[in-house]
Amino acid sequence: MLQTLLVDDDILSLNKMQTFLADLDFIHVCGQLLDGTGAIEYLNAHGDSIDIVILDMEMPGASGLEVARFISKHQLPITILVISNYDNFEYVKPILQAGAYDYLLKHELSRTLLETKLSEIRLYIDKQQLHQKQWDQMCQLSKQQYLRNLVLNYDIPDESRHFFASDPLLCGRRHVAACLQITNFSSIYQSIPDERHQKVVNTVLHFCDTFFTSLQRGIITHINYGEFLVLLSFPDLTSEAAILQTASQDISLLKNNLRRYLSIHTFAESMPVFDSVEHLRPYYLKIHHRLQVKPFNSDSERPVEKEGNSVLLLSLQEENELSESLLHLNEKKVTEIVTHIFDTVGQTHVSLLGLQRLVLRLTEIMQLALRTASQDRETITVPPPAVNNILDIETLKKQFLLYYRQGLERLASASVSQYPPLIQKALNYIYQNYHLDLSLSDISRHCGVSEVYFSRAFKDALGLPFTKYLNAYRVRIASHLLRQSNDSLKKIAEESGFQSYNYFLTVFKTYMGVTPVQYREKPPDTSTD
């Protein structure tokens, strides 16, 4: 409802307008005054909450024109409707120039006329509010872009510098800035389509804008890849200690609200107090670097004091082993590698940037395997894990073990899709259990058919008896392990599913034409696997 103030020294006129307005559901009369001086005092105290003033021209004390000029001078968001006794435009022209919306003649005033004019004013106010909202949004986006350009050292036109030099939030105040980094931004980006990436950023920006609007002293802009710059301004505080304490409380509350309402976990690094936003870039560079390389405990959000560079969390050898294990559908080896990676992370000090890169790279490796397997087939997809807190290493490990297990299941299904359902079931069982002591009776029982029927169906589909196929697959796994690890031949035989070491040596040479030792020593580009 539109809060409406009636100002007229004629009590009969006031009562008449009050009667007319009583039936309008979009108007609430919040006050009635008999003189202009009282109106100015009322507006001085409550002007921000008034939408409409219906104002007489001639009154004791201050005139209607003086009231209008007071409203204009103080830029109060009020629409003025003038009630005049004189049918003379020149008489009301000054008050219209002072900002009044329109005027009505008292002797022509009726319920219908007043309702029509107020309905018109309501549409005008709605339109003005929409324009103001759009203007505020444009100004906010411009300030965000200005701050981003400033800290990234991008070109800023002189007219933009002059414009923002007079902005009350950016000039004439003492400031504190902070970098805010989303800890699980890599996984957020991986888990949603590309076209929704900006929506994640916009959601955070909108949430923070609402938060800072309530504080009336902050602005936030997105720098890159889940890193945000927060600028807090303090016009009334002079003590640096008080400013830093208040800024710390604001940032802490913002982080808690992001975690509570959006499930977004963040870290922050703050700058010292400074007087001009033109000095922002050097401070930003320091805290940006400190935030990205600062080591953190994997089981807490507390920073750990540690010198030196952050730990490399995924070696090239581990990447190659993981990719090869996916290629060979070696679930046992994949599980060992992923478990080892996260167990190592859980026992060391890691940087936020390092964790983000690890999550991103592990996701990329699986996505690459899925894309490769999708060639000439139906597209294979497995949604990446949605990580709520990248620093919860145990949960992260469970999520990626599940992610890789689901990916392997899809890869295995794709590799056997050309076979009948019975053979698909048998092959998937082999891929998952090749390292065990598998027998013909085991796999036929798993498939729910007799050994005789299974043997005939398996050989018809694959051209090999079950035992020969199983040995060939185990040799394939063993050849992979020979190239990717320094494990002993006996251990590789066990991991490949051969129950006898001597049998392993015999079968391997039969299929590969060389002994395991000779195969390991041959250059990879001349291998026969």
N, C-alpha and C positions, 0 to 999 in steps of 0.2 A: 504493500500500500504506500501511496505517496503521502509523506508527512507534509501537512499544509498549515501555514500560519496566516491568520486573518488579522489585518491591521487597518482599522478605520475608526475615526473619532465619533462616528454616528452609530449609537448603540442599536438603533432600529435596523440599520443597514447590516450590522454584524449579525443580528438575530436572523435576518432574512437569508443571508448567505449560509448561515449555519443550518437552517431548515432545508435549503436547496441541496446542501452537500450531504445531508444525513443519509440519503438513499443511494449515494454513489459508493459502490463496494471497493473502488480503487483509491478512495480519498479518505484520509484520517486527519481530522482537525486537531492539531497538537497544541494550539494556543490561540487566544484572541486578545488583541491589544488595542488600546484606544489612542495611542500617540506614537509618533515616530521615534522619540527619544527612548521610550521603553522598548520599541522594536529593535533599535540598534543594540541596546544592552542585552536583549534576549538573544539576538543573532551572534553577538560577541561570545556568548557562553555556549550556545547550542547550534550555531550556524552549520556545522558539518553534518548535522542530522536532519536538516530541513531540505525538502525537495522543491516546494512551491511557496511563494509568498503572494497573497492577494492583497494589493496595496492601494490605499486611497492616496490621492495627490496632495490634498491640503489637510494638514493635521497640526495640532499644537506641538510645540517643541520642534523636532526635526521634521521636515517635509518628506513626502514620498520620494522626491528626487534625491534628497540627502541619504535616505535609506538605500536607494538603488545604487548610489555612488559608493556607499560603504560596502555593499555586497560586491561590487565590481572591484574596488580597491583591494579587498581581502581575498579575492578570487574564490568566493564561496560557491559551491556547486548548486546554485539555487536559480529556479526559473521564476521570473516576476510577471505577474498579471496585474495590470493597472485598472483600477475602477475610478472613473472620472465623471464629474458633474458637467463638464464643458465639452460640447461637441465642436471642438476646435483642434485640428491636428497640430498647429503650431504650439498649442499649450502643452501637449503631451510629448512633442518631439524631443525635448531634452532628456526625458526619462527613458524614451526608447533608445536614444543614443547612449545612455548610461547602461544599457543592457536589458531593459525590459522586453519581454517576448511580444506582448500585444496589450491593447486596452479595450475595455468595455464601458459603455455609458450606463450610469446608474439608473436613469429613468427608463432604459430599455432592458434592464437586467431581468431575466426569467430563468426558471429552472432548466428549461430546454437549452437556452443559449449558454448558460454557464456549464452545463454538462457537456455540450458540444465542444466548447472551447477547452475545457479541462481534458477531454478525451484527445483532442488535438495535441495538447501539451504533453500528455502521457506518451503519445507516439514520438513526439519530439525528444522527450527525455530518454526514451528507450534508444532512439537513434543516436543521440549524443553519447550515451553510455557505451553503446557498441563501438562508436568511433573512438572514444577514449580508450576502450579496452584494446582495440586494434593498434592505436597509437602507442599505448604502453608496451604492448608486445613488440612492436617494431623498435621502440627505444631500447627495450631489454635485449633483444637480439643484437642490436647495433653495439650496445655496451659489451655484451659477451664477445662479439667478434673483435671489438677494439682491444679488449684485454688479451684475447688469444693472439692477435697480431703483435701486440706489444711484447709479450713474453717470448714469442717465437721469432721476433725480429723481422717480421714481414713489413712491407712498405705500408705506411699509414698516410693518407693525404692530409695536407695541412689543414683543410677545412674540417676534417674529422677531429684532429687534435684540438683545434680552437673550439669546436662544438662541445667536446667532452671536458675541456678545461673548465667549463662553466657548470658542469653537471654537479648537483649538490652531493651526490654519492661519491664522486671521484675527485673532488677538489676541496681545499680548505678544511681537511680533516686529517686525523692520524689514522693510519691503517695497519692492519695485520692481514697477511695472506697465508694460505695453506694449500698444499697439494693433497688431494684426496684420490687414492687409487683403489679401484674395485679389485679385490683379491682374486675373484673367480671370473674375471672378464673373458679370459680365453675360452673357458668352457661355455660361457653364455653365448659367445659368438659362434662356437662350433655347433651348438645345439639348436640354432634357429636359422631360417633361410637368410640369404644375404640382404634381401629387401627389408628385413625387419631389424637389421643391425642399428640403424639410426633411431628406431623406435625405443630401443633400450636406453640409448643416451638421452633421448627426449623425455622419457619417463623419469629418469633421475633428475634432469634439469627442471622439469615441471614440479616435481616433489620438493626439490631444494628451493626453487623460487617461492613456492608457497610458504615454506619454512622461514625463509629470509624476509618475506613480506611481513610476517608476524613480528619479526625482530626489528624491522625497519633499518637495517644497517648492513645488509649483505648482498652479494651478487656472485653467481657461479657460472663458469664457462667450461666447456669440454675442450681439453687440449688434444688428446689423442689416445686411442686404445684404452679406454676406461680410466684415464687420468683426468681429474677435474681441478681447476684452479678456483679457490674460494677467496674472495676479497671482502673483508669486514672493515667497516669504517666507524670511527668513534668521534663524533663532533664535540661531545661534552666531557670526555675524560682526558685528563692531562697526565696522570700518573702512568708511566709505562708498566709498572707492576699490575695496576688495576686493569689496564687494557689487555695485557697478556693473559691475565686470569679470566677475564670475561670472554676473550676469544677462545681460550681453551675450553671453557664451559660450553660455548656455542658449538664448537666443532665436535665435542664429545656427545652433545645432545643430538646433533645432526647424524652422527654415525649410528647412535643407538636407534634413532627413528628409521634410518634406512634399513637397518638389520631387522627391526621389528615389523615394519609395514611392507617392505619390498623384498625381504630376505636377501639383502645385498650387504656383504661384508666388505669393510674398507679399512685401509691404513691411512694415516695422515702425518704430514710433516709441516710444521709452521715456521714462518719467517719472523725475524725481529720486527719491532715497530718501525714504520717509516712514514714520511710526511707527504710524498708525492708518488703517484702511480707511475710516473716516468722513471722511477728508480726500481721498478718491479722486476725487470728482466734479470739482473745479476743475482738477486735473491732467489728468483725462481730456479735458475740453473743449478744453484747449490742444493736446494732442497729436492729438486727433481732427481738429481744424481744420488743424493743420500737415500731417498725413498726407494729407488729402484735396486740399489746394490746392498742396502742394509740387510744383514742376515737376521732371520727370525727363527725362534724355536718352532719346530714343526708341530708341537702339541699345545701351543699357546699363541696369543697375540702380542706377547711382550717381545720387544726387540732385544737381541742379544749382542753384547759388545764383542765384536770380533774383527780383527784386522784382516786385510787381504781381500782378494777377489772372491766372489761367490763360487760355490762348488759346481762343477760340471755334473749335471744330474743324469745325463744320458750320453754315453760314449758312442762313438761311431761303430765300434764293435758290437755293442748291444743293439744298435739300430739294425745293423746287418743281420745279426742273429735273429732278431725279432721278425724282420721281413722274410728271411729264409724259412723260419719256422711256420709262418703264416702260409707261405707258398706251398710248403710240404704238409700242411694241415696237422702240424705236430703240436697238439694241444698241451701235452705234458711239458714240452720245452717252452712253449709260450707262457704257461702258468709259472714256470720256474723263473723266467726272465722278468716278467712283470712283478712278481713277488719280490725278487732280489732288488729291483730298482726302488720300490717303495720302502722296503726294509732298510735300504741304505739311506734313503732320504730321511726316514724316521730317526736315524741315529746320528744325524749331522745337523749343522747349522746351514740353512738355505736362505736365499734371498727370494723376495716376492717375485722378482722378474724371472729368476731361475725356475720357480714353481710354475709360473704361467707358461714359460717356454716348454717345460716338461709335459704339461697337460696338452698343450697345443701339438707338440711333436708326436706324442703317443696317439693322439686322435688322427693326425695326418697319416701316420703309418698304416693304421687300420683302414682309413678311407681310401688310401692308395691301393691296398690289397683288394678292397671291394670293387673299386673302379676297374682294376685290371681284370678281375674275374667276371665283370659285367660285359666285357667285350664280346660281341656276337651273341650275347644272351640278354635276358631281361635284366633291367637295372637292379642291382643288389644294394640295399641300404640298411644300415643299422644306426639308430639315433645315438649320438655321443652322450656320455653321462652328463646329467645336469648337476653341476657341482655347486653346492650352497656355500661351503666354506673350504677354500683351497688349502687351508692350513690343517685341516683334519685329515692327517695322512692315512690313518687306518681306514676311515670311510672312503677316502680317495682310492686306496688300494682295492677295496672290495668292489667299488664301482667300476674300476678299469678291468679287474679280473672278470666281472660279469660282462662288461662291454666286449672284451676280447673273446670270451666264450661264446657269446651270441654271434659275434662276427665269424668265428670259426664254424659254427653251425650253419650259417648262411653260405659260407664258402664251400663247405663240404656238400651241402645240398645242391649248390650250383654245379659242382664238379661231377655229380652223379645223376643229374636231372634227366639225362637221355636214357637211363635204364628203367626197367620196370620197378614198381614199388618194393617188391621183395628184395631185389638186388640193391636198391638205394638204402634200404634198412640195413642190409648186411655190410655194405661198404662204410656207412657212417659208424657202424659198430666197430669195424676194423680200425678206422681212423682214430677212434676214441680209446681203444683198448689194445692196440698193437703191442704195447710194452708188457702186457700180461701173457700168461701161458694159455693162449687161445687154442681151442681144439674144434674140430668139425662139429662135434656134438654140442659144444657151447654155443656156437653161432647159429646152428640150425634150431636149437631150442629157443634162442633169443628171437629168431624169425618166426617161430611157431610152425615149423614144417619138419618132415622127417629128414634124416641125413641123406638118404638116397635121392629124395626129390630136390633137396637143396644143392647137392653136388652137381646134379644134371643141370639145374636151372642156372647155377653160377657159371659153369663152364660154357654153357650155350651163350650166355650174355657177354662174358669177358674173354672167352677163348683160352682160359687157363683154369686148371683145377684150383680149388680154394687154397691148398697148401702152397702151391707155387706162387699164387698171387700174394699171399700173406708174406712169404719170404721176400718176394720182389719189393713189396712196400717197406718191409723192415730194412732191407739193404738200402733203399732210397733214403730212409731216415738216418741210417748209419753213415752213409756217404756225406750227408749234410753235417752230421756231428763231427766227422773226421776233419772237415774243412773249417768248421766254426769254433772248435774247442781244442784244448790241449789235454783232454781227458785220456786216460789209458784205454787201450783197446778193450780190455775186459769190462771197464765201466760202460763204454759205448755199446758193447754187445748187450749188456744188461738193459741199458736204456732203450735199445732198439727192439727188445723183446725176445732176444735169443737166450734160451735157457742154458745152452752149452757154449762155452767159448770156442772149442774146437769146431763145433758145428757152424758157428758164426764165420770162422775163417774159411771153411770149405764153401759155404753158400755165397759168401761175398765174392770170392775169386771166381766162382761159377758164373755169377751174374755180371761182374764188372771186368773180368779178364785179368785182374791184378789183385795182389794182396792188399789188405787195409793199409799196411805201412807204405807200400808203393803208391797207392791212391793218394794218401795224405801228402806225400812228397812231390807229386806231380803238380805243375802250375794249374790254377783253376781254369784258365782259358783253353787248356788242352785236355781237360777231363772228359770222361765219357758219360757222366751222369746227366 
